[in-house]
Amino acid sequence: MSEWLSVLTLGGIWVSNCNTVTTYKRRSLTKHLSKIFEYPLTVVEAPMGYGKTTAMKEFFKDVKEKILWQTIADDSVIVFWNGFCRLIRKIDPAGADRLAGLGVPSNSVFMEEALNIVEDIELSEKAVIVFDDYHLLGSKEIDRFLELMVKLELPNLHIVILSRSAFGENTAELVLKGFCWVIGKNCFELSREEIREYCELFGITLNTEETTFLLSYTEGWISAVYLCILGYLQDGHMERQSSLHELIDKAVYRNSSAESKEFLLNVCIFDYFSLKQAQHMWRKNGAGMVLEQLVRNNAFIKYDQGSEKYSMHNIITSYLRSKFKQLGENQQKETYKTAGKWYANNRDYLNAMDYFYQAADFDSLFSAIEADKGNGIDNAHKERLIRYFTECPRQIKREHPWACLIYAINLFSFNEIGLFAEQCAEIAEYIDQLSEKEEPMKEQLAGELELLRSFSQYNHIQGMSEYHQKAASLLKGSSQFMDRNSSWTFGAPSVLYMFYRKSGELEQEVKDMFKAMPHYYRLTDGHGSGAENVMQAERYYHIGDFENAEIAAHKATYAGRSQGQMSIVLCALFVELRLEAMKGNLEAIVDGLLNMREVIKQRKLYSDIHTLDLCEGFIYAFLNQEKKIPAWIAQGNLQDSSIHFPSYAFFNIVWGKSLLISGQYLKLIGLSNEFIGTASVFPNLLGQVYAYIYEAAAKYKLGYHNDAQVIMQQALDIAAPDGLLMPFAENGEYIIDLLMSSEKNGTYSEFIRRIRDVSSVLMRRQETMRAKLDSDDKKFKLTEREREIAELVANGMANNAIGKTLHIAEVTVKKILQNIYTKLNIRSRTVLTRIVVEQKIE
């Protein structure tokens, strides 16, 4: 390669010839880059090869601010989030740990929590977070997170996005409202005069015709200009090539040694690589020397001292990968296999799986799955995992039964029940084919399979327990696959909801649960401890035996806490909150919810937030506090949660009540069949009872009294045999007249009388608690200027834009905004926006 070096730098180009270095300043670019510190967000958009990354790095060499740089290598949102957390750790270790524990903000609940965490970060000095090659990510959820983060206008924090394509869908809005500064491709293009001056730095004087040709041919693209210069230095004249790859081939690749070419084709499959990684891929001595020479002699390979990684310019990587695809199939596969081994040896099993898949080496791929034990696999890998097993030859799958078990576990979590059943049958065949010498392994695998098969009987207590007992007779110890830290209730805050499946048999089902759970605990090291106590407490509560309900709930809480089973603790809390509602103890309810949310955050159990939201939503719906129901529930956004399908019918219980109290009767009636259908899958009878009650209440409100009576009868037919009066009592204000009509007809008259007795007490307590909440929720008073600024914040305007609109200094806007926060006892624009939208200021 040529001895000439060229890299884009701060507003210009650094050119090195032997021992001299010259800097070509571009004042216009420097001016654009200097505005980074005037905006929360700067987006640098330009195609590959325009020098965005180098320009930014050189610019930051002369600034005092703290620079946090993250280069994005692929479309993995998880990898991005982990990298983002590492950057935040340099500012606020505690905040970074909370963000890492929360995980990718893939739904509105996690998004709000992530923004709350970020908002707590305090910076004593200015810092800039740079996301390089952002276009590779392509994630709408991360786009949204960064947009909302920018709108927080965090003091002393600026974000820079380097991308080949436009950022998100709302950049224009961010620019209009003063949050964003955009530096486009035109800012990086060399003008006619700049091309001429640039060439003179290489000792090349262009005439007018040559300058015109170079400007027309390259359109000011610095990388193409540089390649043309390399060609000129070789041939003595400017020459048009049919494509950029031909230009690279002539100016760079042909002049490389055979050794360098071979080395580059071995590492070009990576976006970034370390020296050890290169040595592993090269499989020859002297990889370090080859790499050192390549870095020294050309401008297209860089070394980052911070990460200790090498990277090639994108235009060179693109060219080399096109050459790589021209190699023989066996040679390509061998390279991918070598890469897979590198990642497997370094316990990066997800990357190992991908490279082994590209190598069609399913044996190594399945070994990586077994080594990972499924810990790295989540919903984002669903399609990829299914593809691995669909395309894998049956013989290889038979040799990897543990990988098949991991696959089966994930299929159930993906709600791919049909594929789950097929995989269980396939595993059984593989186990049967094991030899007598493999008898110990055969028993272990058979035991694991029986535990897996128990989920085919999900919600049937005795059916599941039979599988558990079979598994226990085969396994020598506990299961190696069941994650005892997962939610035992799939995200629902109720055990009775999960397992109440046959009318008139609830008391027996509770007894069955007490018999079944010890077998399950032995298999899973106590996963779900206290579940039987919760179910007993819930039954007592629903039949109106509140004292025994409280005793059983305390037992459940103790059992759950002693074994670290937060899902059970939350279920017990849900019972306790409803018992406090019966007492009219609003303070205990509010404190219980707040304290549990704090515990979840402190312990970083963010997957349990949605379960707590369901508890909170149920309680506030019961108290007719529509605005306090979590938004994702009130809007029916199941996709905005981490709960699984077995919990969907419980979600509908809360959502349905939200629709009822907000008067959306027609929508509720329209959704009733869906609610009943979801609750009938396993079945979940409690979900059906509430769905019928809501539909009956809605039709009664609309004047369809006869239809309402028929539907209410269906709810009574399910609940009355088990004495479950509380679903009716909790909704007494909507259905009491309807129930009295049923009582007059002589249907379940004694049961309805008991409902009315409990309901009359409960409604008085409801009224008292609602009055207290309403008095605490009084409107806030702001000055005219404060109210004006609050409304502009709610409209999404940045502080500088608000200042320009109101003709006041930005520092004045900030001061008034702090006064607003103090008056309202809040600390964020997000909460202020919500208050304005809900019209709680005057």
N, C-alpha and C positions, 0 to 999 in steps of 0.2 A: 504494500500500500504506500501511498505518497507520504513523504516526510512532513508535508504541510498539515497544520492543524487549524481548525476554525470552529469556534463555538459562539452562539449568540449570548450576549451578556447585558448588563445594565444599560438599557437604551442604546446598545450598540453591539459591536463584534470585537472579540479578542482574536487576534491572529498571531500565531507563533511561527517564526521561521528561524530554526536553529536556536540561538540563545537570546533572540529579541522578541519582545512582546509589545504589540501596538494595540491601542484601544480606539475603536471607531464609535464615537458617541452618537446616539440618535435621541436628540432632545425631546422630540414629540412622544416617543414611547416612554421615556422617563417621566414625562408629565402625566401621562395616563396612569402609570403604575403608582405614582405618588398619591393618587386619590384613594388608594386602598384604605387609608386610615381615616377617611371621611365617611365611610359607609360600613354598616354591619356586614354586608356581603359584597364581594367583588367576583364577577364571573368572567373568566378569560376564555373566549370561544375562538378557536382557530383549528383548521385541519392539521393532520399529521405533518410534522417537519417544519412548522413555522417558528419553532424555538420558544414556545411558551414556557416550558419547564426551566430551561437554562436561563432565560431572561429573568424569571422570577427568582431563581436561586442567586443570581448575581446581584439583583436588586436588593435582596435581603442581607447581603454581605455588609452593606453600608448602613444598616438600620440597627437601633439599639433594642428594639422590641423582641420579645421571646417568640421564636418561630417554631411551630409544631407541624411537622410535615408527614403526611400519609400518602403513599403512592398505592393506588388501587391496581391490583393485578388481574382480577377476574370479576365475574358477576355474583360472587358469593356474598350475600348480605351478612351472613354470620361472620365471615372473615373481616368484612368491613367494620362491623360493630366491635369486634375484638380489638381491631387496630385503633378505632376511635377511642375506646376505653383506655388503651395504653397511652394515647396522647393526653387524655384528661388526667391520668394518674400523675403526670408531670406537673400538673397544676394543683390538683385536689385528689389525693389518693383515696380518701373516704368516698368522695363522690364517684370516682371511677369504679370502686368496688360495688357501689349501689347500681350503677348503670350496667356493669357486667352481670350482676345478679338478676337484674330485670330482664336482660336479653333484648333482642331486636324489638323495637316498638311496633309490632305487627298489627295492632288494633288500637282503637281510640283510648281504651283504658290504659294500656301500656304507654301509649304516646303521651298522654297527660302526665303520667308518673315520671316518664323520662324528662319531660320539660320541667317538671317541678324540681327534679334532681339537679338539672343543669342550672336552673335559676338560683339554686342555693350556693353555687360556686362563686367565690369572691376573688377577684383579681386585683392585686395591689399595683400591678403594672400592666401595660398593654401587651397583648399576646395575639398572635395570628395563627389560625389553624388553616393549613393548606391541604386540599384534597386534589392530588394530581391524577390524571387519567380517569377522571370521574365518569366519563362516558361509558367505561367498561362495566359499571355497576348496573345501570338500567333499572333502578328500584324506585317505584312510585312512593313506597312507604318511607324510604330514606329521603327522597325529594321533599316529601311533606314535613318530615321531622326537621330538616334543615330550614325550610321556609318558616315554620313556626318558631324555631330557635332564633332565627334572624329577627323575627318580629318582636322577640322579647327585648331586643336592644340591650344585651348584657353589657354592662360597663367594662371598658377596656378589652373587649373581645371582638375580633374581626375574623371573618371566614373568607377564604379565597378558594374558588373552584376552577381548576384547569380542565378543560374538556374540549373534545373535537366537535361536540354537538351542543345544542341549546340545553340549558339546565331547566328541568322541570317543565311545567305547563303554565306557570304563573310569573315568569321572569318579568314580563312587561308590566304586570301589576306591581311587582316589587319595585321596579324602577320608578313607576309613576308615583308611588307612595313614599319614595325617598329611602327605601331600604337597600337598594342595590345599585352598583356601578358595573357597567358591562364594557369590557375591552374586547373588541372584535378583530376579525382576521385582518381588516384593512390597516390596523395599527401596527401589524407585524410585517406588512409587505414593503419591500424595498422599492423606492422610487427610482426613476431613471438616473438621477444624480447620485443617489446612494449606491446603486449598482456600480456605476463608474468609479466612485471613490473606494468602494469595497474591493474591486479588482485591483486598484492601484496599490492596496496594502499587500497584495501578492506579487507586486512588480509587473502587473499586467496593465498596459494602457490600451483602452478600447477606443476605436474610432466611432463616429456617429452611427454608422450602419451596424457595427457589432453590438453597440449598446442597445439600439432599437431591437435587434434580434433577441438579445438576451432578456430584455424586458418582456417582449411578446411571448417568448418561449416559456419563461419561468413564471410570468405574472407576479414577479417580485417575491417568489417563494424562496426563502433563504437556503433551504436544503438543496433545491434544484440548482440555484446559482452556484453553490459550493461545488456540487458535482460537476457542473459545466467547467468550473475553474480547474478542477483536477484533470478533466479531459484536455483542456487547453494546454496545461502544463506538460502533458504527455505528447500531444499532437501538434501544438503550435497554432491551432485554429479552433473556433467555435463550431460545433456540429450538432444538428438536431437529431435526436434519437426518437424512435417510434413510441417508446414508453419509458416511464421512470425506471422500471426494472432493467431495461436495456442500458440506461445511463449508469445505473449502479454497477451493472455487470462490466461495462467497459472501464469505468473510472476507478472502481474499487476491487471487485471480486477477481477479475482476471489477473490483477497484479499481486494477488496474495499467493503465498506458498501453498503447496499441496497439503502440508501439515496444518496450516491455518484454516484452510477450507474444510478439512475433515473435522477439525476441532469445532468450528462454528456450526456445522451441520449437526453435531452431537448436542450442543447446548441451545440451539435456536428454538427448541420446543418449550423452553422456559421463558417467562417474562423477566424473571430475576433469578440469579443463582449465586451461590457462594463459591469460594475457591475449592472447598472440600467436595461440593456438589459437582463442580467441573472435573475434578480429579476422578470422581466416581464414574462420571459419564465418559471420560476420555479413555480410561482403562489402559493408559500408557504412562510412562514416566515423562516428566517435564511439562505437565499441564500448566503449572504455575509460570514457567518461562514463556510458554506460548501466549498465555493470557496477558502477562506483563508487556510483552512485545506488542500485542494487539492494542492494548490501552495506550501505550506510549506513541504508537505510530499512526493512530487515526482518531478522528473526532466522534466516531459513531459508537464507541464502547466507553461506558463510564463506570467508575467505582465510587460507591457511596460509603464513606467511612463510618457513618452512624450505624447503618444496618449491616455493614461489611458484605454488601451484595454488589454484584456486577449487573449491568443492564445494557442492552443494545438499543440504539435508536430505532423507533418504530418502523421507519422506512427500510432499514437494513433487516430487521426481524421479518417483516413482510416478504422481502425478497428471498431471504434464506429459507423461510418455510415453503415458499413455492419451489425452491430447489430440492428441499427435503422430500416433498411429495413426488418428485421425479425419481427418487431412489427406489430400489426394489422393495416389494412388500415385506419380505423377510427382514431386510435391513431396517425398515421403519419399525416393524414390530419389536425387533431386538432393542432398538433405542428406547421405545416406550417401556419395554419390560425393565430395562436398566433403570429408567427413571422411577418406575413403580417400586423397585427394590430400594432405591434411595429413600423414598418417602416412608416405606414400610419399616426400614431400619431406624428411622427417626420418629417412629410412632405417629406419623401423620397419615393415618389410615384412609381418610376420605380421598386425599390426593392419590394415595397408592392405588385405591380401587379404580379411580378414573384412568390412570395410566395403564394398569393391568388390563382394563377393559379395552382400551385402544390397541393394546398388544394382543388382544384375544386370548390372554392367558388367564382363563377362568380359575384354574387351580390356585394360582397365586392370589387372585382377586378374592376367592372365598376364604383363603387363609387370612387375608387382611380383615375380612368381616369378622372372622372368629377372634382375631387378636383384638379388634375394637370392641367386641362383645355388644355391639349395638349402641354404645354410649354416644357416638358421634352422629348417629342417624336421627333425623327428625322429619317433619312433614315436608320440608323443602327438598328432601332426597327421595320422596315417594316414587316419582316416575322413574328416576334413575335406578333405584333398587329393584323395582318390578322388571325393568328392562334387563338388568343383569341376570335375574333368575329365569326370565322367559327365554333368553337367548343361550343360556348355559346348557351344554350337553348333559343329558340325564346321568351319565356315568360319573361325571365330575361332581354333580350334586350328591350322588349316592356316597361319594367318598368324603363329603363334608356335611354330615348330619347336624353338627352344631351350628353351622352357618344357616342351615335350613330352619332350625328352631328360632334363631334370631330373626330370620325373615318372617316367620309365622307370627312372632310376637308383634313385629312392626305392622304386619297386615291388619291385625286386630285393632291396633291403635290408629291405623289409617281408615278404619271402618270399611275395609274391603273384606266383608264377611264371606262372600263366595270364594274368593281366592284363599282366604284363611282355611276354609274347610278342605279345599283341594290340596293345600300344602300339608295339612295335618295327615290326610290320607297318603300323600306321597312320602312323608317322613315315616309313617308306619311301615310302608313297603321297604324302605331302606333299612330300618331297624330289623325287620324279619330276615333280611339277607346277610346280617352280620354272622360271623362264624362262631362256633362254640368257644374258641380261644378268646373271643371278644365279649364274653358273657357279662363281666362287670360293667363294661361300657354300655352294653345292651340294656341292662337293667336301669342304669342311670338315665339313658336317653328315653327309655320307655316311661319312666317316672315323670320326666319333664314333659313328655307328650301328653300324659294323662292330665297334668296340671293345665297345659294349654287347652286341651279339649274341654275342660270345665267351662270355658267361656262359651262353648256352643250351647250350654244350658243356662246361660246368663239369666239371672233374675228368678231362677227356679232353685230355691235353697237346697232342697234335698238332692236334686239332680246334680248340682255343682259339687255338693259335699261327697257324693259317691265317687266322683272323679278324684277329689282331694284325698280320699281314703285309699284309693287305688295307687295314687302317686306316692303317698306316704309309705305304702308297703314295698315300693320299688326303690325309692330314694334312700340313700344311706344318711343323708343330711338334708339341709335346706336346698331349695331351688337355686340354681345359678343364674336364672334369667329373670325372675320376678324382682322388679325394682320396688323395694319397700318404702322408698321416699316419694313414690308417685301418689296421686290422689286416688284413694280407695273408692271414692264415690263418683269418679269421673267428672268432678267439678260441681256436683249437686250438694246442697247443704242439708240433705235429708236421706236417712237410711230407709225409713219406712216408705218414702216415695219410691225408692229403688226396688224394694222387694215385696211390696203389697200387690199381689197379682191375682188373688181370687177372693171374691166377696164371700163373707161369712167365715173365713178361715184365718183372719189376721192374728188372733190370739195364738193359734197353732203355729203360724209362720214365725212368730216371735220365739216360741219354744224351739222350733226347728233351728232358728238362728243361734240360740244358745248352745245347741248340740253341735252345730256345724263349725262354728268359728274356731274352736280349739284345734281342730284338724288343720285348718287353713293357717293358723298362726305358726304351727310347727313347721310347715312347709316354707313359710315366708319370713321367718324371724319377727313375727309380730305385726306384719302389715295389716293396718285396719283395726288395731287393738281398740276395743271399746265399742265396736259397731253394734254388738248385740244389746249393750246397755242403751245406746242411742235409740235403737228401734223400739225397745221397751218403753223408754221415756216418751217417745213420740206417740206410741199407742195410748199410754196413760193420758197424755195431753189431749189427744183428739177425742177421747171418750169422756173428758171432763174430770179426770182424777188428777188434780193438779199437784197435790202433795207427793204422791208416788212418782209423778212425772219429774218433779224437782229432785227427788232422791236419786232416781235413775240417771238423770242428766249429770249430777255431780260425780257419780260413779264413772260415767263415760268420759267426762273431762279428765279425771285422774288417770284412767287407763290410757287415753290418747296422749296426754302429756308425758307420761312415764315412758312411752315407746316412741315419742317424737312423731306422732301421727296427727298432723295439723288438720287434715280433712275431717277427722273424727272430732277434734276439738271444736272446729267450726260448726259441725252438726249439733253438738251439745250446746254451743252458744246460741244457736238458732232456737232451740227449745227454751232456753233460759230467757231469751228476749221476749218470746211470746208469753211466757209465764209472767214476766214483768209487765207486759201490756195488760194482762188480766188484772193486775194489781193497780194499774194506772200509774206506774212508776216510770215516768218519762226520763228522769235523770239517769236512772240505771240503764235504760235502753240506749240513750245517746252516749253515755260513758262506755258502755260495753262495745259499741260499734267503733268508737274512736280508739279505745285501747287496743282492740284486736287489730285494727288497721296499722297502728304503730308497731305492734309486735311483728306483723307480717313484713313491714318495711325493714325493721331492724334486723330480722333474721333473713332478709332477702328472699322470702318465699313468695315471689311475685306471681307465680302461677295460681296462688290462692286468692289473689285480689278479686278475680271474677266470682269466686264462690262467696266471698264476703259481700260483693256487690249484690248478689242474688238475695242474701239475707237482708241487706239494707233496703233493697228495692221492695221486698215483700213487706217489711215493717212500715216503710213510709207510704206505700200504697194503701196499707191497712189504715193509716192515719190520714189518708186523703191529701198527702203532701206531694202533689204531682211533680213539682219542680225539684224535689230532693231525690227522686228516683234516678239512678245512674242513666245517663243519656243513651248508652248502647242498648239498655233494656227497654226504655221507653220508646225507642225508635225501632225496636225489633231487629237489631243488628247482631244476629248470632255469629256472623263472620268476624265481628269485633271482639271475640273472646277466645279463651283457651279451653273452654269446656268441650266435652266430647258428646257424641250422639246420645248415649244413655241418659244424659242430663237435659236434653233438649225439651222434653215435656215439662220439666220443672221450670225451665226458662219461660215456657209459655204460661205457666201459672202466674208468674210475676208480670209478664208482658200483658196478659189478658186483663189482670186487675188494673193495670195502668190505663188500658184502653177504656175500661169501665168507668173509672173515676174521672177521666177526662171527657166523658160523654161521647166517645167515638163508637156508638152503638152499632151502626151499620158495618163499620170495619170489623168490629168484634164478631158480629154474626157471620160475616163473610169468611173469617178465619177459623170459625168453630170446627168445621169439618177437618181442617188441617191439624188443629190442636188435638182433636179426638184421634185422628189417624196416627199422629206421632206417639200419643200415649197408649196406643193399642199394639205397638210393635212387640213389646216384650211379654206382657203388657204392664203399664204403670197405672193402676186403678186410681190412685190419688190424683194424678193428672187429669183423668177422665172426669172425676167428681167435680173438680174446680172448673173444668171447661164447660160442663153442663150447667153448673150454677151461673157462670158468667153469661152464657148464651140465654138462659132463661131470664136473667135479670135484664139483659139488653132488650129482649123481645117484650118483656113486661113494660119497660120504660117507653117503648114505641107503641104500646097499646095492643100488642098481639097476645092477649091474656090467655087464650086457649092454648096456643102454641107453647107459650111459656110454661103453662101447667104441665103439658106433656113432657117437655124437656126436663123440668124440675123433678118429675117422677123418676126419670132415668138416673138422676143423681141420687135420689133417695133409695132407689132399688139397690144401688151399689153400696152406699154407706150405712144404711140403717141396720142391716144384719150384723155389722161389726160395731155399731153404736158410735160411729164417727160423726160427732155433732159439730166439731169446731169449724170445719170448712163452711158450714152454713151460718154458724154464730158470727164468724169473722166478717161475713157479708150481710149481716142482718138488716142493715139500713136499706139494702137494695131488694131484699127478697122476703122480708117478714110478712107482708101482705099476701104474697104468693104462697108462703108456707101455711098461713092461716086458712087459706082456701083448701089446701090439701088436708089440713087437720079436720076441717068441717066435713070433708068427704069420708072421713074415717080411716084414711090411709096413713099408717105410721103415726097415729095420733099421740101416743105416749112419747115416742121419739121426738116428734115436733114440739111437744110441750116442753121437753127438756132443753131443746134448742132455744126456745123462746125465753126460758128462764135464764140461761147463760147469756144469751144475746142481750137481754135487757140490761144486765150488769155491765157487759162489755161495751155497749154503746154509750153508757154514761161515762165510763172511763175514757173511751175514745174522744168524746166531746171535750172533756177536761184537758186531755193531752193536746188535742188540736188547738184549743184556745191558747194554751201556753206557747205552743210553737208559733202561732200567728202573732202573738204579742212580741215574741222575741225576734220576729222576722219583719219588724217595722221598717219603713222606708228611711233611707239615709238622706241627710241634708248637706248639699254642697253649695258653694258660691256659684254665681253665674259663670265666671271664668273657669272654675273647676269643672262644672257640668259640661261646658263647651269642650274642654280638653278631653274629658272622659268620653264624650260622644265621638270625637275624632279618633281616639285610641280604639274605640269599638269598631270604627269604620276601617281599621287596619293601617292607619297612617303612622309613619315613623316620627320621632321627636323633631328632627330637622324639618320635615315636611309640615308638621303642625306649626312650628315656629314661623315658617314662611307664610302659611295660610293666615295666621293670626297677627302677623307682623310683630312678633316678639322674638327675643333671643332664644336659642335652643336651651341654654342654661336655665332660663326662666321656665321653660316648659318642664324641664326635669325637676325643678324645685316645686312647682305646682303639683306635678304628678306625685311626688313624695308626700305632699300634704294630703292628697286624695287617699293615698295608700294608708296613711296614719288614721285619717277619719274613718275609713271603712274597715280598718283592721285587716288589711290584706297586704300582699307584697308582690303581686304580679299583674301584668297586662291581661293575662288569660282570665283571671278571676274578675278583674274590672270589666272586661268585655261581657262576661256572663251577667254581671250585675246590671249593666246598662241594657243588655238585650232583654232581661227579665223585668226591666222598668222598675227597679228598686231604688232609684235615686230621684231626688226632687230638689 
